[in-house]
Amino acid sequence: MIRIRLGARGLGGVRFAVSPVGSAKDLLRLVGYSPGTLTPSWRTRATDALSRHRLGLLAVVGGGGPLGYAPDFLRPEPPAFLTDIDTALHQIATTPQERIRYELAAAVNGHSWDPGGHPPPPQLLRALDRGEDHFARRLADEMARFWHEALEPSWPAIRARLEADVAARAAEIARRGLAEVLNALAPNLEWRDGELIVHLRTEGIHQLTLDADAVILTPSVFVDWALFCAGEPPGAPSPRIPLIVYPAAQVDCLPPEQDHPLIGATRLKLLAELSQPRSTTELARRLYLSPATVSYHLQLLHRAGLVTRTRRSRQVLYQRLGGAAPGPR
């Protein structure tokens, strides 16, 4: 198990984040380590993106080896609640050399591959021959192509679901306190006696106890179990804040089929964004659409009784009526 000891300062540093590149890494992990748990649609989308764009190095590093570990530098530390994809890709491309060496050494010496029985793939070793800087830039480039091909079309709905999950957790913290919310995040995560404990599916070499001044919690639609990332003992190079990925509510992996005849791709994206009140201008910016296009679809959704419309000062705000946020299933 992983034990993270948090004092008063550490509890004050607990925060949530939504990570687009983190979602991509979670998808890669399932493709490489447990493809049978993905729905056929997501499995096809991800594997097609990897093969069509020849993203073999990303598949190897992001998917991890047969022993389960996938290096954490592909999931950079989120500097804000929501980090845009370009910032995250830049973080990957500029990963410190010593951090890459540290994580890959762990991977090839028993965390991902065991040289005695599961040697690391030759393409991984060949890519490292050109140095850690080139290795990081190549992975950032491959991650960019994978993101745009496999995840970007569904990201508005996924992001809305992740943001709604965090909003719900924040409301529960206000009502019940942080300890109860931490205990409810995942079946293998618990808060006990001043420690945040992550129980692992496989006991053995993955045992760690550390003191931390903060923890980052990030929801994902591609996990059903809490994952521990990026925490290490004192003395590790370029140390990072411990990060825990937990399952967003209703973990599944496909956008739902909609029976309502008005629901098309654009209106589904709009409904996904409307878990909270938003203006036409904000929706246009978030979805990269023109305000006129957004306004047209909002009028149809409003007439159909699927969204409410209220005026606040000089703005007209729309919000989805009732029900869970549309998102991956």
GINOR-V555978 format. One record per pair of residues at least 24 apart in sequence whose ideal C-beta (glycine too) atoms are under 6 Angstrom apart, sorted by the first residue. I is the first residue (numbers start at 1). GAP is how many residues later the second one is. Records with the same first field share a line. If there is no record, write none. Layout:
I=GAP / GAP
This chain:
1=196 / 198 / 199
2=196 / 206 / 226
3=192 / 194 / 206
4=192 / 206 / 208 / 238
5=190 / 206
9=204
10=202 / 203
13=200 / 201
14=201
16=150 / 201
17=61 / 64 / 199 / 201
18=64 / 144
19=59 / 199
20=65
21=67
22=53 / 196
23=197
24=123 / 127
25=37 / 49 / 50
26=194 / 196 / 197
27=195
28=34 / 35
29=41
30=192
31=32
32=31 / 32
33=31
38=215
39=214 / 215
41=213
42=211
45=105
46=104
49=97 / 100 / 101
53=92
55=87 / 91
56=67
57=70
58=84 / 85 / 88
60=61 / 64
64=48
65=47 / 48
66=52
67=45
69=38 / 42 / 43
71=32 / 36
72=157 / 158
73=26 / 30
75=154
77=163 / 164
85=62
89=51 / 55
92=48
93=43 / 44 / 47
95=41
96=142
97=35
98=139
99=138 / 139
100=32
102=135
156=113 / 116
157=98 / 115 / 169 / 170
158=63 / 170
160=112 / 113 / 115 / 165
161=87 / 164 / 166
162=57 / 86
164=111 / 161
165=54 / 83 / 84
185=61
186=40 / 60 / 61
188=37 / 38
189=37
198=28 / 30
212=30
214=27
215=27
216=25 / 27
217=27
218=27
219=27 / 29
220=25
221=27 / 107
223=24
224=27
252=77
253=75
254=74 / 75
256=73
262=42
266=31
267=30 / 34
268=58
270=27
271=49 / 55
272=54
274=33 / 44 / 45 / 46
275=50
277=40 / 42
279=36 / 38
